[in-house]
Amino acid sequence: MCQLRDGSSHQGTVISMEPNEGLFVLNLDTSKKGKIKTVHLVDVPGHSRLHPKLDEYLPRAAGIVFVVDAVEFLPNCRAASEYLYDVLTKASVAKKKIPLLEKFIRKRVHQKTT
């Protein structure tokens, strides 16, 4: 969310068990007049207990970014694939043909050196 909001990357990870949402002004080329874009962004954590929460937001969605932790993907590939399939086959997504971006990220582990 920080990257979209202000072009910076946030160091570290914050685990959440609730959806996070906010209005963001996208970091666009500000040299061109009228190029400011505000979007309502919702981050729904991928924990299986939170899957029903996504249903609240899908009918209003203009796009979906499905983020997968590349480090944890292999042990969880079946669950992640099934969740992605469930999202894509929901009537609210299929009917509106909501665009989807699947993004694989690699969480960095910071180690102290002595």
ZAPADO-74941 format. One record per residue (C-alpha): x negated, y, z negated; residue in three letters. Coordinates in pm, whole numbers, padded with zeros to 5 digits, always signed. Last residue first. Layout:
BEGIN
XYZALA ...
END
This chain:
BEGIN
-02776-00934-01505THR -02538-00932-01213THR -02167-00905-01273LYS -01946-01082-01025GLN -01667-00924-00821HIS -01444-01171-00642VAL -01313-01035-00316ARG -00970-01138-00206LYS -00965-01238+00158ARG -00666-01118+00352ILE -00461-01287+00621PHE -00198-01069+00782LYS +00117-01187+00958GLU +00294-00901+01130LEU +00666-00945+01189LEU +00912-00752+01405PRO +01279-00775+01303ILE +01482-00946+01574LYS +01802-00797+01426LYS +01985-01131+01443LYS +01680-01335+01344ALA +01595-01125+01036VAL +01942-01089+00880SER +02027-01448+00977ALA +01728-01587+00787LYS +01517-01802+01019THR +01202-01590+01001LEU +01204-01569+00620VAL +01258-01943+00575ASP +00981-02020+00826TYR +00743-01789+00639LEU +00834-01961+00312TYR +00779-02304+00466GLU +00440-02198+00600SER +00334-02054+00264ALA +00443-02370+00079ALA +00263-02597+00326ARG -00049-02383+00339CYS -00094-02365-00039ASN -00424-02548-00092PRO -00544-02423+00247LEU -00422-02065+00204PHE -00583-01974-00129GLU -00892-01808+00018VAL -00694-01662+00310ALA -00448-01488+00077ASP -00144-01446+00302VAL +00041-01122+00373VAL +00370-01128+00566PHE +00429-00774+00694VAL +00794-00737+00787ILE +00960-00468+00995GLY +01266-00242+01009ALA +01410-00395+00694ALA +01755-00294+00567ARG +01910-00645+00575PRO +01579-00788+00445LEU +01568-00594+00116TYR +01799-00784-00119GLU +01699-01117+00037ASP +01340-01056-00074LEU +01447-01087-00437LYS +01549-01451-00371PRO +01180-01539-00307HIS +01076-01408-00650LEU +01058-01742-00832ARG +00841-01875-00548SER +00571-01616-00613HIS +00509-01417-00296GLY +00527-01068-00445PRO +00776-00832-00277VAL +00606-00511-00166ASP +00863-00259-00040VAL +00772+00037+00180LEU +01003+00326+00261HIS +00834+00518+00541VAL +00747+00883+00597THR +00589+00982+00928LYS +00392+01300+00994ILE +00310+01349+01363LYS +00500+01675+01411GLY +00192+01877+01498LYS -00111+01683+01618LYS -00426+01739+01411SER -00270+01525+01135THR -00370+01198+01301ASP -00177+00958+01083LEU -00209+00850+00719ASN +00151+00746+00664LEU +00356+00946+00418VAL +00480+00690+00173PHE +00808+00634-00005LEU +00793+00370-00274GLY +00850+00012-00365GLU +00711-00255-00591ASN +00893-00586-00624PRO +00857-00750-00964GLU +00623-01024-01086MET +00311-00822-01020SER -00055-00912-01013ILE -00284-00612-00976VAL -00593-00671-00770THR -00920-00485-00762GLY -01052-00194-00564GLN -00785-00001-00378HIS -00863+00082-00019SER -00818+00435+00102SER -00622+00558+00404GLY -00375+00759+00197ASP -00043+00578+00191ARG -00102+00293+00432LEU -00431+00189+00273GLN -00287+00237-00076CYS +00000+00000+00000MET 
END
